[in-house]
Amino acid sequence: MRGPTSAKLFGLALLLAGDIADAFYIPSMGPQSFKPGERVPLNVNRVFSEHVPLPFAYYDLPFVCKPQDVHRPWLNIGEVLRGDRIASSDYELIMGQDSECRVLCTKTLTPAANEEAGRFVEQDYLVEWIVDKLPGATVFLKHGNDNTKTKQKEYEPGFKIGSYGKASGRAYLNNHVTMHVLYEKRGEGRRIVGFEVYPRSIKNTSGGCPDLKDKTIEPLLVGEHKEAKVTYSYSVRWVEDTSVRWTHRWDRYLTATDQQVHWYAILNSVVIILLLSGVVAIILMRMLNRDISMYTEEEFRDDIEETSGWKLLHGDVFRAPNYGGLLAPLLGTTVQVMYTFIVTILLSILGILSPSYRGGLLTTGIVVFLLMGSASGYYSGHLYRTWGGTNWLKNAVMTATLVPAPIIGAQLILNMFLWYQASSAAMPFSTIVLLFVLWLFIKLPLTLLGGWYGFKRQPYSEPVRTNAIPRPIPPQPGYMKPVPSILLAGALPFAVIFIELFLVLKSIWQDSFYYEYGFTIIVGLILSLTVCETTVIMVWLSLNCGHHRWWWRAFAYGASSSIYIFAYSVFFYFTRLRAGMPDVAGFVPTLTFFVHSLLISAAYALCTGSMGFFAAYFFVRRIYRMVKLS
């Protein structure tokens, strides 16, 4: 595993994955060209906050302008689940024609709508508009990496719905936007390569365009319990940008993360895995060789029989686990989840799931998960028969329902609270019916087919026979008791991923784009090795202490770092989401965050738990086969 060839392959993988993360891009959708004078649609989507995990459909806000005739495009299931509610608007963008100022509408706010506008401003909500699949962005200028005085543009998706003065406690609503639409010329057509939005709050009760050159104009105050008249207006400017090609127009959204952070995380992970591999190679292999040599020497037989250790458990170590009918479906589902993650990440690296494919990551994940039902049934059925199970149909149905049922139940309960809050994060009833139909007609039949085939296969042949009477388990030392040993096993895998974990959580909860899947693959491979080696060490220590019921422990050791991930999610909530805004949290946003964090941690536990279990299974079979041969 650590030979020169393996080291070269690992180094090559690092270089290739880094190059992929840095430069490889295949757009999912073809470019669309607009001719001068052609109307460019502007769609509105939703409002979201980096501090409150509750998005809302833009037209559900009572203080915005809504067209008389709203057209809503078809949304894929991933878009619906992430809270997208895309709809047409009355904003007129004509390719190549600048507009100094136009009035969209004048709206009279009720006292309740006025107060609600103030709450949205106070909670730092951002607005998401879309032009040619590009979200409207707030522009930041940062110095380039060449140490020159030139500044580079970086985009953050969305723009502020208003500004809030913490000292004064006043909220000001942005009712005028200046839109800069960047394009490149391609023959007679023009392709959009950027969409920048510069909002402004202007007190305007005239019903016409305000004086935009007046810098002293009073902002529009909201949040008071009284009627108010709001005039919404906008300006449009078309800018030819020769520095950005259409194929790289997402780069400005994706450059917010310093790649050195990823390389530091990888270096940290490599150091950990090398140290851990050294422990496995030096301590385990030396001790195993010594123990096996002692076991085969005649003069040591009597001493060995009077001592304890892993070699005395050969008649009990492959005894069927307690609740094997529960462990087999659980392991089958974990294989399904793990395969889903692997396939989805590989498709992302190939560029198929680029950011222009809205909701593509979730949609693809769901489709792959459904199709992998046959794999879950196969592994579950095979293990179930190995452990002496006889009812393959019951096992297959349990495999199809054991994990999805509690997840769907938790999501449905949460969905009722989201419906009450009128959040766009709530799944529509039609989506719930669609998910059930997909489970019933795709997931369940594939799981039954895989379960039947796996059960028909010959069971795994264990290297040693099992005794009729189980050996009693001696008292365990303190560090090998369940809670301390599980916490100890999870520490190193968490140390491998905690830096990358921060970026993933930021992408999930603060709507930043995460598209550096090459680094994800590298960290994922190192994490897999760490989980497997940690689980092997902990299982070997457990066997050395005379504990032959290792099956559930192996799964728990592999999944143990999920405890740290959930704890880190709680830390992220209080230090990032609620940082500087302790008064904006409510019961439903807090419940949403913790339920989803728990589900994410559970999915991670399923993947790493299965890795640890199968690594330990391979290790235990290997060492007892060595004893048998000796």
Phi and psi in degrees as a GROMACS rama.xvg file:
@    title "Ramachandran Plot"
@    xaxis  label "Phi"
@    yaxis  label "Psi"
@TYPE xy
-114.437  23.047  ARG-2
-73.0562  173.649  GLY-3
-59.6484  -39.3299  PRO-4
-64.0745  -43.6805  THR-5
-63.0619  -40.3333  SER-6
-64.1972  -40.6566  ALA-7
-65.6372  -42.2064  LYS-8
-63.4507  -40.1509  LEU-9
-65.0788  -42.0065  PHE-10
-63.7884  -40.21  GLY-11
-63.9493  -38.8966  LEU-12
-62.4443  -40.081  ALA-13
-60.062  -46.931  LEU-14
-65.5863  -44.4137  LEU-15
-63.802  -44.8659  LEU-16
-65.9858  -37.8217  ALA-17
-64.4871  -41.9428  GLY-18
-64.5562  -39.4386  ASP-19
-61.5977  -47.1851  ILE-20
-62.4138  -30.1165  ALA-21
-85.4362  -36.809  ASP-22
-134.198  -17.7264  ALA-23
-76.2893  125.919  PHE-24
-149.46  123.133  TYR-25
-125.988  108.583  ILE-26
-64.9039  139.831  PRO-27
-76.4343  -28.7866  SER-28
-120.505  145.159  MET-29
-72.3759  158.092  GLY-30
-70.6287  150.217  PRO-31
-116.981  125.452  GLN-32
-102.029  143.029  SER-33
-119.197  136.69  PHE-34
-86.6026  151.395  LYS-35
-54.8632  134.259  PRO-36
89.1674  -7.71336  GLY-37
-83.7709  141.049  GLU-38
-74.8728  135.097  ARG-39
-107.005  118.111  VAL-40
-67.0015  139.896  PRO-41
-115.923  117.178  LEU-42
-103.024  142.638  ASN-43
-97.177  155.197  VAL-44
-127.858  -78.4399  ASN-45
-155.233  172.436  ARG-46
-117.815  142.71  VAL-47
-144.378  160.749  PHE-48
-129.176  145.919  SER-49
-77.7918  -6.64871  GLU-50
-116.062  -18.4021  HIS-51
-126.48  113.236  VAL-52
-78.0623  48.9529  PRO-53
-131.851  99.5625  LEU-54
-79.1637  157.456  PRO-55
-135.137  144.899  PHE-56
-63.3268  138.988  ALA-57
-59.4263  -42.8291  TYR-58
-77.766  -4.25219  TYR-59
-82.0859  -8.77896  ASP-60
-76.8542  132.484  LEU-61
-79.4597  0.107041  PRO-62
-117.545  13.7131  PHE-63
-111.337  165.276  VAL-64
-83.0546  131.171  CYS-65
-121.186  129.62  LYS-66
-65.8399  161.104  PRO-67
-69.4094  -38.711  GLN-68
-119.53  109.424  ASP-69
-104.383  125.581  VAL-70
-103.051  130.721  HIS-71
-117.794  119.538  ARG-72
-71.9738  163.665  PRO-73
-68.7343  135.602  TRP-74
-113.288  138.653  LEU-75
-76.382  169.663  ASN-76
-65.5592  -30.3381  ILE-77
-66.5377  -39.9921  GLY-78
-63.9027  -41.799  GLU-79
-64.2366  -42.9972  VAL-80
-69.0529  -28.9793  LEU-81
-86.4353  0.986593  ARG-82
94.4656  13.0013  GLY-83
-73.1853  139.632  ASP-84
-141.512  72.0303  ARG-85
-74.1441  137.15  ILE-86
-149.806  158.334  ALA-87
-73.7361  167.797  SER-88
-141.181  172.104  SER-89
-94.8005  5.64204  ASP-90
-68.7861  130.293  TYR-91
-104.216  113.51  GLU-92
-117.248  112.003  LEU-93
-107.689  121.254  ILE-94
-53.2715  121.514  MET-95
85.0028  -4.2688  GLY-96
-109.159  109.084  GLN-97
-70.8126  150.298  ASP-98
-130.679  117.539  SER-99
-65.5505  -45.5096  GLU-100
-166.471  137.79  CYS-101
-137.976  146.333  ARG-102
-92.8395  128.171  VAL-103
-84.8858  -51.9003  LEU-104
-170.418  165.005  CYS-105
-118.42  124.494  THR-106
-123.537  136.211  LYS-107
-95.9586  120.235  THR-108
-89.295  134.054  LEU-109
-72.3155  164.625  THR-110
-56.0539  -38.8773  PRO-111
-66.7824  -42.14  ALA-112
-65.8327  -36.69  ALA-113
-62.3171  -45.3205  ASN-114
-65.6588  -39.0417  GLU-115
-66.4786  -37.1242  GLU-116
-59.4752  -40.3065  ALA-117
-63.6377  -38.3954  GLY-118
-66.0294  -41.8295  ARG-119
-64.6254  -38.8832  PHE-120
-65.6479  -43.8636  VAL-121
-62.889  -35.5225  GLU-122
-85.361  11.6428  GLN-123
60.1691  46.1951  ASP-124
-76.8681  146.828  TYR-125
-114.265  151.685  LEU-126
-104.721  137.818  VAL-127
-115.853  113.522  GLU-128
-110.712  160.096  TRP-129
-134.693  130.664  ILE-130
-129.152  119.052  VAL-131
51.7938  46.1963  ASP-132
70.5121  2.08368  LYS-133
-97.5716  128.837  LEU-134
-74.9634  142.625  PRO-135
-58.7927  136.012  GLY-136
-123.8  149.906  ALA-137
-90.2133  134.396  THR-138
-96.4935  134.51  VAL-139
-124.536  139.186  PHE-140
-105.949  125.131  LEU-141
-131.495  151.618  LYS-142
-66.9791  143.253  HIS-143
-73.8152  174.042  GLY-144
-79.8178  -4.6771  ASN-145
-90.8437  10.8841  ASP-146
59.5663  26.8178  ASN-147
-99.7495  175.571  THR-148
-82.8351  -5.87612  LYS-149
-70.5009  143.488  THR-150
-110.645  146.324  LYS-151
-111.026  146.632  GLN-152
-81.2015  138.92  LYS-153
-131.807  141.673  GLU-154
-108.041  139.882  TYR-155
-115.549  125.158  GLU-156
-63.8838  138.973  PRO-157
92.9055  161.271  GLY-158
-138.801  154.391  PHE-159
-65.6283  138.326  LYS-160
-75.9594  -18.3954  ILE-161
-179.2  -174.27  GLY-162
-126.357  145.194  SER-163
-126.779  128.252  TYR-164
-93.3588  111.265  GLY-165
-66.6056  -36.0371  LYS-166
-69.4508  -43.5418  ALA-167
-86.4466  -21.9276  SER-168
72.8824  23.1033  GLY-169
-108.014  144.165  ARG-170
-114.437  135.155  ALA-171
-122.53  125.761  TYR-172
-89.6997  132.347  LEU-173
-79.5422  112.893  ASN-174
-116.345  4.16213  ASN-175
-132.017  135.793  HIS-176
-127.738  139.07  VAL-177
-108.36  119.325  THR-178
-105.863  125.276  MET-179
-105.44  115.627  HIS-180
-105.922  115.66  VAL-181
-92.871  141.113  LEU-182
-144.13  161.965  TYR-183
-122.404  146.673  GLU-184
-85.0729  134.81  LYS-185
-135.428  93.7275  ARG-186
64.9061  -128.296  GLY-187
-83.7612  -15.3292  GLU-188
-98.5528  171.605  GLY-189
-133.667  135.721  ARG-190
-109.767  136.838  ARG-191
-81.287  129.379  ILE-192
-121.449  -0.621774  VAL-193
-167.528  147.711  GLY-194
-139.208  101.536  PHE-195
-107.709  137.938  GLU-196
-124.767  128.466  VAL-197
-119.296  99.7556  TYR-198
-83.1333  160.67  PRO-199
-154.241  143.898  ARG-200
-102.14  121.727  SER-201
-134.896  124.892  ILE-202
-76.1364  113.405  LYS-203
-144.058  107.174  ASN-204
-110.572  7.13697  THR-205
-79.2331  -21.6633  SER-206
86.3895  -2.70542  GLY-207
-116.3  -170.117  GLY-208
-74.8472  139.374  CYS-209
-79.6609  170.514  PRO-210
-83.659  100.218  ASP-211
-72.0611  -17.6696  LEU-212
-82.8397  -12.1471  LYS-213
-81.937  105.685  ASP-214
-78.8215  -10.9275  LYS-215
-97.6229  5.31446  THR-216
-63.5514  143.218  ILE-217
-74.1716  137.013  GLU-218
-73.2283  164.862  PRO-219
-88.0637  111.687  LEU-220
-84.0238  132.149  LEU-221
-131.795  173.87  VAL-222
100.233  0.830682  GLY-223
-96.4426  152.047  GLU-224
-86.0548  73.8234  HIS-225
-162.345  162.51  LYS-226
-69.8731  149.599  GLU-227
-148.799  146.274  ALA-228
-105.253  129.843  LYS-229
-124.336  128.299  VAL-230
-106.224  119.335  THR-231
-95.2039  131.817  TYR-232
-140.132  167.688  SER-233
-155.165  156.469  TYR-234
-126.634  149.475  SER-235
-130.691  134.065  VAL-236
-134.535  129.69  ARG-237
-99.611  128.985  TRP-238
-128.401  123.198  VAL-239
-78.8072  124.292  GLU-240
-119.17  106.305  ASP-241
-86.3703  -4.39309  THR-242
-86.6337  -9.79092  SER-243
-127.162  128.198  VAL-244
-90.4201  159.146  ARG-245
-61.054  -37.0125  TRP-246
-67.9592  -14.6416  THR-247
-119.767  21.494  HIS-248
-71.5236  -18.1211  ARG-249
-84.3253  -7.74684  TRP-250
-59.9726  -36.1886  ASP-251
-68.8215  -24.1762  ARG-252
-79.0728  -24.3859  TYR-253
-104.849  6.17623  LEU-254
-98.7547  8.75267  THR-255
-69.9074  -24.3606  ALA-256
-95.1432  128.46  THR-257
-72.9779  123.631  ASP-258
-67.3678  -21.6122  GLN-259
-61.9234  -30.8297  GLN-260
-60.8818  -42.8188  VAL-261
-64.4226  -42.4442  HIS-262
-67.6284  -35.8582  TRP-263
-62.3247  -40.6241  TYR-264
-64.0178  -40.9106  ALA-265
-66.9121  -41.5956  ILE-266
-60.6719  -42.7292  LEU-267
-59.996  -42.0222  ASN-268
-67.9617  -39.8772  SER-269
-64.0054  -40.3745  VAL-270
-60.8962  -44.0996  VAL-271
-63.5188  -45.1314  ILE-272
-69.0323  -33.2987  ILE-273
-66.0983  -43.1062  LEU-274
-63.2908  -42.2372  LEU-275
-66.7147  -40.3366  LEU-276
-64.2553  -35.5447  SER-277
-63.1358  -39.4499  GLY-278
-62.5137  -46.0697  VAL-279
-62.537  -44.6678  VAL-280
-69.833  -44.0368  ALA-281
-82.1207  -56.6779  ILE-282
-71.6826  -54.6255  ILE-283
-64.0981  -50.0577  LEU-284
-66.1029  -39.8309  MET-285
-64.2962  -45.4077  ARG-286
-66.7813  -39.8295  MET-287
-63.7868  -44.5631  LEU-288
-61.758  -41.2845  ASN-289
-64.0825  -44.7482  ARG-290
-65.0559  -41.1502  ASP-291
-66.8622  -38.4493  ILE-292
-62.9863  -43.7898  SER-293
-63.3446  -37.3565  MET-294
-65.9547  -30.4025  TYR-295
-90.6792  -11.7197  THR-296
-86.2701  129.393  GLU-297
-62.5016  -38.6657  GLU-298
-71.101  -15.8657  GLU-299
-97.9813  -0.991005  PHE-300
-59.692  -45.9183  ARG-301
-63.5912  -41.1887  ASP-302
-63.8026  -38.7819  ASP-303
-66.1783  -39.5703  ILE-304
-63.1879  -23.748  GLU-305
-92.6818  -4.916  GLU-306
-107.68  175.931  THR-307
-113.879  162.3  SER-308
158.401  173.284  GLY-309
-62.8011  -32.1688  TRP-310
-69.4715  -19.8995  LYS-311
-82.5491  -5.14956  LEU-312
-98.641  13.7402  LEU-313
-61.3995  -24.9401  HIS-314
-89.1015  -1.01575  GLY-315
-129.403  -16.3394  ASP-316
-67.8221  -25.7033  VAL-317
-104.721  18.3357  PHE-318
-64.1452  139.059  ARG-319
-55.1147  138.723  ALA-320
-69.9353  153.792  PRO-321
-62.089  139.566  ASN-322
55.7845  42.5494  TYR-323
-61.8302  -30.0517  GLY-324
-66.5254  -14.7795  GLY-325
-97.6159  -36.435  LEU-326
-69.7461  -38.972  LEU-327
-61.8991  -49.6364  ALA-328
-62.1027  -35.7883  PRO-329
-64.0222  -44.8593  LEU-330
-66.8261  -37.2991  LEU-331
-60.5449  -42.7324  GLY-332
-68.4049  -35.3116  THR-333
-64.4457  -37.4621  THR-334
-63.0173  -39.8029  VAL-335
-62.2778  -45.7761  GLN-336
-64.4922  -42.2718  VAL-337
-63.8016  -44.5246  MET-338
-62.2192  -36.9217  TYR-339
-62.0099  -45.6661  THR-340
-61.0347  -44.5242  PHE-341
-63.3128  -48.8997  ILE-342
-64.4436  -41.9646  VAL-343
-65.0128  -42.8322  THR-344
-65.3605  -40.1762  ILE-345
-63.0311  -41.9756  LEU-346
-63.8051  -35.3125  LEU-347
-67.0379  -40.1637  SER-348
-63.8114  -35.5758  ILE-349
-71.936  -5.68476  LEU-350
86.8259  1.18781  GLY-351
-67.1078  -30.5871  ILE-352
-106.413  56.0481  LEU-353
-72.6588  164.044  SER-354
-60.5135  -21.99  PRO-355
-68.4241  -18.8776  SER-356
-91.2221  87.7522  TYR-357
-64.1074  132.355  ARG-358
71.7177  7.23848  GLY-359
-65.9837  -36.2113  GLY-360
-64.2043  -46.4857  LEU-361
-68.0479  -43.9477  LEU-362
-60.6253  -47.2056  THR-363
-63.8011  -41.2493  THR-364
-59.2825  -42.1795  GLY-365
-66.3956  -43.776  ILE-366
-63.5732  -45.9977  VAL-367
-64.1279  -40.0663  VAL-368
-60.0087  -43.0547  PHE-369
-63.7932  -43.6561  LEU-370
-70.1551  -24.7084  LEU-371
-82.1218  7.10782  MET-372
-59.5854  -32.9392  GLY-373
-64.982  -36.6777  SER-374
-65.7918  -41.3755  ALA-375
-63.7089  -42.1117  SER-376
-64.8275  -38.6592  GLY-377
-65.1184  -53.3382  TYR-378
-64.0673  -38.9121  TYR-379
-64.7445  -46.3296  SER-380
-63.5377  -38.008  GLY-381
-67.118  -46.1637  HIS-382
-65.5586  -39.1008  LEU-383
-60.3504  -41.7652  TYR-384
-71.3995  -37.2047  ARG-385
-59.2433  -35.1804  THR-386
-89.9498  12.3609  TRP-387
92.4027  13.9091  GLY-388
-71.4193  153.528  GLY-389
-124.732  -21.8567  THR-390
-103.673  90.1041  ASN-391
-68.2299  -32.2833  TRP-392
-66.827  -44.186  LEU-393
-60.2752  -41.9128  LYS-394
-64.8038  -41.1071  ASN-395
-66.2593  -41.5097  ALA-396
-64.9555  -39.6768  VAL-397
-63.5752  -38.1481  MET-398
-62.8842  -37.695  THR-399
-75.6586  -20.5042  ALA-400
-117.769  -17.8909  THR-401
-60.2274  -46.3545  LEU-402
-91.1286  -45.9626  VAL-403
-59.4281  -35.4205  PRO-404
-60.819  -52.9567  ALA-405
-66.2788  -32.7262  PRO-406
-65.3718  -46.8764  ILE-407
-65.8163  -38.3122  ILE-408
-61.8196  -45.6087  GLY-409
-63.682  -39.8373  ALA-410
-68.5745  -36.4695  GLN-411
-67.7331  -39.4674  LEU-412
-63.4322  -45.407  ILE-413
-63.0654  -34.9984  LEU-414
-62.3139  -33.2231  ASN-415
-63.437  -40.5097  MET-416
-67.6408  -37.3328  PHE-417
-69.1059  -37.9996  LEU-418
-59.8118  -43.0525  TRP-419
-61.4179  -36.4175  TYR-420
-82.6391  -4.58672  GLN-421
60.1944  32.1045  ALA-422
-81.0182  145.897  SER-423
-72.8899  -9.37151  SER-424
-72.3261  -14.996  ALA-425
-70.959  133.354  ALA-426
-73.5175  128.963  MET-427
-62.8258  156.973  PRO-428
-60.4799  -36.2949  PHE-429
-63.4883  -35.6027  SER-430
-68.0017  -39.3766  THR-431
-61.7416  -43.8588  ILE-432
-63.4523  -40.5847  VAL-433
-62.6328  -44.1095  LEU-434
-62.5309  -39.3271  LEU-435
-65.6716  -41.5532  PHE-436
-63.9417  -41.9426  VAL-437
-62.263  -40.7848  LEU-438
-65.5071  -41.7133  TRP-439
-71.2797  -38.157  LEU-440
-105.206  -6.77271  PHE-441
-122.269  -58.1969  ILE-442
-63.9423  -50.9328  LYS-443
-63.2882  -48.1378  LEU-444
-62.6756  -39.7498  PRO-445
-66.3921  -37.3489  LEU-446
-66.7113  -41.1104  THR-447
-62.6311  -42.1037  LEU-448
-64.0679  -46.8759  LEU-449
-65.1356  -38.6791  GLY-450
-63.7631  -40.6585  GLY-451
-64.3975  -45.2043  TRP-452
-66.3375  -42.1354  TYR-453
-64.2684  -36.8101  GLY-454
-70.3219  -30.7479  PHE-455
-74.1954  -19.6473  LYS-456
-69.361  155.546  ARG-457
-66.3121  138.092  GLN-458
-64.1552  158.722  PRO-459
-59.2354  133.556  TYR-460
-91.5795  116.571  SER-461
-80.5579  148.175  GLU-462
-70.7689  -21.287  PRO-463
-131.993  157.987  VAL-464
-84.7255  155.047  ARG-465
-97.0825  135.056  THR-466
-68.7508  154.302  ASN-467
-70.6875  -37.9105  ALA-468
-105.728  124.017  ILE-469
-69.7485  144.281  PRO-470
-75.0582  135.442  ARG-471
-65.5294  145.318  PRO-472
-89.2687  123.038  ILE-473
-72.3714  164.722  PRO-474
-57.4804  137.534  PRO-475
-94.2994  144.927  GLN-476
-63.8945  161.667  PRO-477
-57.8911  -40.5458  GLY-478
-73.1349  -13.2548  TYR-479
-103.246  5.62545  MET-480
-70.2114  157.106  LYS-481
-52.3102  -53.2773  PRO-482
-65.8305  -51.956  VAL-483
-61.1444  -41.2578  PRO-484
-68.4322  -37.2624  SER-485
-67.4224  -43.5585  ILE-486
-63.7354  -38.3163  LEU-487
-65.9263  -40.9375  LEU-488
-67.2736  -28.985  ALA-489
-84.514  -11.775  GLY-490
-67.2663  -47.8476  ALA-491
-67.8847  -46.7968  LEU-492
-58.5219  -36.9659  PRO-493
-66.5184  -37.6431  PHE-494
-62.0685  -27.1782  ALA-495
-71.1039  -35.8944  VAL-496
-112.111  -1.72612  ILE-497
-65.5285  -29.648  PHE-498
-70.5771  -47.1421  ILE-499
-65.8287  -30.7118  GLU-500
-61.9423  -38.4048  LEU-501
-60.0332  -42.8691  PHE-502
-67.4613  -36.991  LEU-503
-67.0999  -44.1675  VAL-504
-63.7216  -37.5818  LEU-505
-63.5461  -37.9326  LYS-506
-66.9476  -39.6068  SER-507
-71.5344  -47.5848  ILE-508
-98.9682  -18.2302  TRP-509
-120.223  18.6701  GLN-510
53.257  34.5756  ASP-511
-92.6407  151.813  SER-512
-79.5463  133.47  PHE-513
-118.519  112.851  TYR-514
-137.75  19.7402  TYR-515
-100.884  66.5143  GLU-516
-72.9835  -21.2716  TYR-517
-61.1798  -43.4829  GLY-518
-65.7836  -35.1437  PHE-519
-61.8735  -41.3833  THR-520
-62.6116  -44.0154  ILE-521
-61.9882  -51.2288  ILE-522
-63.3481  -36.4411  VAL-523
-63.9952  -40.6189  GLY-524
-65.0778  -42.8113  LEU-525
-65.43  -39.6133  ILE-526
-61.2039  -43.0691  LEU-527
-60.0578  -45.853  SER-528
-62.581  -41.5459  LEU-529
-64.0393  -44.8596  THR-530
-61.8013  -45.6353  VAL-531
-64.4299  -45.8822  CYS-532
-68.8197  -39.4511  GLU-533
-62.5781  -44.6781  THR-534
-63.7177  -41.1363  THR-535
-60.4025  -45.1378  VAL-536
-61.7884  -45.9109  ILE-537
-67.479  -38.4381  MET-538
-66.9211  -40.5175  VAL-539
-62.9679  -41.3184  TRP-540
-63.0306  -38.796  LEU-541
-64.6686  -42.5336  SER-542
-65.4525  -37.8039  LEU-543
-63.4785  -26.7256  ASN-544
-88.458  8.20555  CYS-545
84.6579  12.2061  GLY-546
-95.3476  100.756  HIS-547
-90.0958  -3.00546  HIS-548
-89.0917  74.7025  ARG-549
-98.3553  -9.51269  TRP-550
-59.4026  -57.2886  TRP-551
-67.4229  -32.9068  TRP-552
-64.3832  -39.8123  ARG-553
-60.8147  -43.8548  ALA-554
-63.8027  -43.0952  PHE-555
-65.7518  -39.0198  ALA-556
-63.6707  -42.1991  TYR-557
-65.0629  -37.3212  GLY-558
-86.5263  -4.46421  ALA-559
-63.3388  -28.9544  SER-560
-68.0639  -13.8192  SER-561
-64.2086  -26.5162  SER-562
-62.3078  -43.6449  ILE-563
-68.7823  -33.931  TYR-564
-65.5147  -42.6987  ILE-565
-65.8808  -40.3962  PHE-566
-63.1733  -38.7744  ALA-567
-68.0595  -33.7188  TYR-568
-62.8324  -40.404  SER-569
-62.6398  -43.5473  VAL-570
-60.511  -41.8916  PHE-571
-62.3797  -39.156  PHE-572
-61.6508  -46.4653  TYR-573
-80.5297  -25.4747  PHE-574
-99.4856  -19.7452  THR-575
-116.019  -54.2584  ARG-576
-68.028  -42.2138  LEU-577
-101.48  10.5876  ARG-578
-64.2165  122.574  ALA-579
76.4616  -5.39085  GLY-580
-135.326  62.9307  MET-581
-69.8124  -14.9203  PRO-582
-95.5122  -1.58777  ASP-583
-90.3174  -13.4714  VAL-584
-73.5138  146.866  ALA-585
-134.139  -179.747  GLY-586
-64.7478  -48.2641  PHE-587
-67.6108  -45.5961  VAL-588
-59.6678  -40.4983  PRO-589
-65.9441  -43.1427  THR-590
-61.8857  -41.8891  LEU-591
-59.1946  -46.4436  THR-592
-63.0452  -47.7853  PHE-593
-73.3035  -34.0296  PHE-594
-65.7727  -46.8939  VAL-595
-67.5558  -36.8466  HIS-596
-64.1154  -38.9128  SER-597
-65.3487  -40.2838  LEU-598
-67.8804  -39.0389  LEU-599
-64.1123  -44.286  ILE-600
-63.5601  -36.9123  SER-601
-66.4809  -41.552  ALA-602
-63.0691  -41.1653  ALA-603
-63.1588  -42.3525  TYR-604
-61.7527  -38.2201  ALA-605
-62.1026  -44.527  LEU-606
-65.0908  -54.3797  CYS-607
-70.7241  -30.2812  THR-608
-62.809  -41.8641  GLY-609
-68.1438  -38.0339  SER-610
-58.6611  -49.4015  MET-611
-62.5699  -40.7793  GLY-612
-63.5355  -50.4499  PHE-613
-69.8666  -32.0509  PHE-614
-64.8951  -43.7877  ALA-615
-66.5195  -38.8397  ALA-616
-60.8095  -45.9091  TYR-617
-62.3506  -43.1328  PHE-618
-63.5141  -46.5389  PHE-619
-65.1564  -43.42  VAL-620
-61.206  -38.6037  ARG-621
-68.1804  -45.5593  ARG-622
-71.3066  -33.4833  ILE-623
-79.1649  -22.931  TYR-624
-68.882  -36.4123  ARG-625
-63.3506  -40.4568  MET-626
-63.4113  -42.9569  VAL-627
-63.8376  -42.7975  LYS-628
-65.1169  -36.9479  LEU-629
